[in-house]
Amino acid sequence: MGIKASRLNTFFAHRMSLAGQYLILQLLIIGVVLAGVVAVSLTQSTNNFEKVEGRRSLSAAESLAANPLLRELIPNAAPEMGSALPAMAETTRSTSGLQFVVLADRDGTVITSTFPDDVGTSILHPESQVEEGRGWAGDITRNGEHVLIAQVPVLDDAGKMVGIVSAGQSYPSTQELIQEIAPSALITLVIAVVLGTTGSVLLSRRVKHQTRGMEPREIAELFEHREALLHGVKEGIISVSPDSRIMLANDIAIELLQLPLDCVGQTLTDLDVAPQVTRALTTQQQQPDRQFLIGERVVVFNRMPVKTARKDLGSVTTFRDRTELTLLEQELGDSKATADMLRAQTHEFANHLHAISGLIQLQEYEEVIRFIDGVSFSRSKVFEDVSSHIAEPTIAALLIAKASVATERGIQLEVSKDSRLGRGDEQTARDLTTVIGNLIDNAMDAIADVDAPQIVISIQDLDDQITVIVRDNGAGIADEAMKEIFTQGFSTKDTTVSGGRGFGLALSRLVCRRRNGDITVANDHGAQFTATLRK
């Protein structure tokens, strides 16, 4: 049965139009309703028969029982004696239109009956109250036939029961009842079919207009294609209504935005979504590929408003995880800065050589010696300060390059004498490059307008942890900015450049947390950032 029902559903879904399916459904409903109406009508007809015919049978029996001649003859009557009683019974039956009339003595033995075979039998029934001197009407089964009867006692002048009168008729058959209600049922069926067909056609047209003329199977296929597309793409997709209610979200979106599985249908406020996520999903987007830090991931958002000619449908936002790419961009930027610094130093060395060459040509030999000693002392001091404390070549090169940048900007950058960093693996060197480079750049920006700006760097290489401290002599961090300093986008610089702004500290914290560490900030005659990374 299950297989047949499935095949039938498939047939209706793929072979019949929407109007045809509505018509079949309407006809089924009409059939069920008509069957119910027929059943109710049969029950009502039976009840009416019992009510009307029971009253008529009881009335006819009471009238006959009150006949003086019957009251005089019945006490001494016996079965098949005389013709007066049979004549009286038949007269009452024909006058009342009943099926049978029976006369019995006080013991219930039939004296005369419309059915001769009943003579001599008893008409008393357990339900009957006639023996108590009261009239009674009810239904019995007589020779396999359902019969409605009424029994009335015959009383003499002294009020003593001397006989019984019984009258009634058989219940109509189901076929007879159906024949009785058939005309009205047929009219009802015709009207219902006409109205159902008309309603089905009109409803089908309206639904097809609302569904752009597509049939149910086409809508189902469209939904399946949408679900496959929605959950098959590698980018996150989320749709938000004008009242900030999530209308759809695929698996990638739920994972990246850290939403509950039942987020669809709930508002962003009810879900307690992070402020930066709410901002990304509801704010008009001027530039493409806006970056946000969600948890420990850098996510790129693209929001597109969705409108029709009649109303605003909200927006659809696509986004993807760019954490690894952003970290690589930061590392590439640091490497490029190092290469630029090396090129600048090469250019500077060339200038020094040109100066030395000119002094030699002028035979200013003492000035040549003095110039070379000054340049040599300045360079060797920087290299010695870094190389004596930092054994990791990548970090040493980064610090030397940053020192050159700081010198050009009039900033004194020092590596503390207690700094120690041994050689490590490639991944640790990359992570330290990101953290140290961002902290130094942030410090140089913070003290750009300070007199005698200074940055001190301390790197401690312990057994299982590396600690980096970058301290400047700037104005420090405002109290209201302490909680936002590591938040993505916390920058007043141009945000239209490639990669965005305000990600340096956020990415540094991301790298530290990935290595089971963290970054903290405090004010101590300037800002002091402390970063810890597990090896």
Secondary structure, 3 states (H helix, E strand, C coil): CHHHHHHHHHHHHHHCCHHHHHHHHHHHHHHHHHHHHHHHHHHHHHHHHHHHHHHHHHHHHHHHHCCHHHHHHHHHCCCCCCCHHHHHHHHHHHHHCCCEEEEEECCCEEEEECCHHHCCCECCCCCCCHHHCCCEEEEEEECCEEEEEEEEEEECCCCCEEEEEEEEEECCCHHHHHHHHHHHHHHHHHHHHHHHHHHHHHHHHHHHHHCCCCCHHHHHHHHHHHHHHHHHCCCEEEEECCCCEEEEECHHHHHHCCCCCCCCCCECCCCCCCHHHHHHHHCCCCCCCEEEEECCEEEEEEEEEEECCCCEEEEEEEEEECHHHHHHHHHHHHHHHHHHHHHHHHHHHHHHHHHHHHHHHCCCHHHHHHHHHHHHHHHHHHHHHHHCCECCHHHHHHHHHHHHHHHHCCCEEEECCCCEECCCCHHHHHHHHHHHHHHHHHHHHHCCCCCCCEEEEEEEECCCEEEEEEEECCCCCCHHHCCCCCCCCCCCCCCCCCCCCCCHHHHHHHHHHHCCCEEEEEECCCEEEEEEEEC
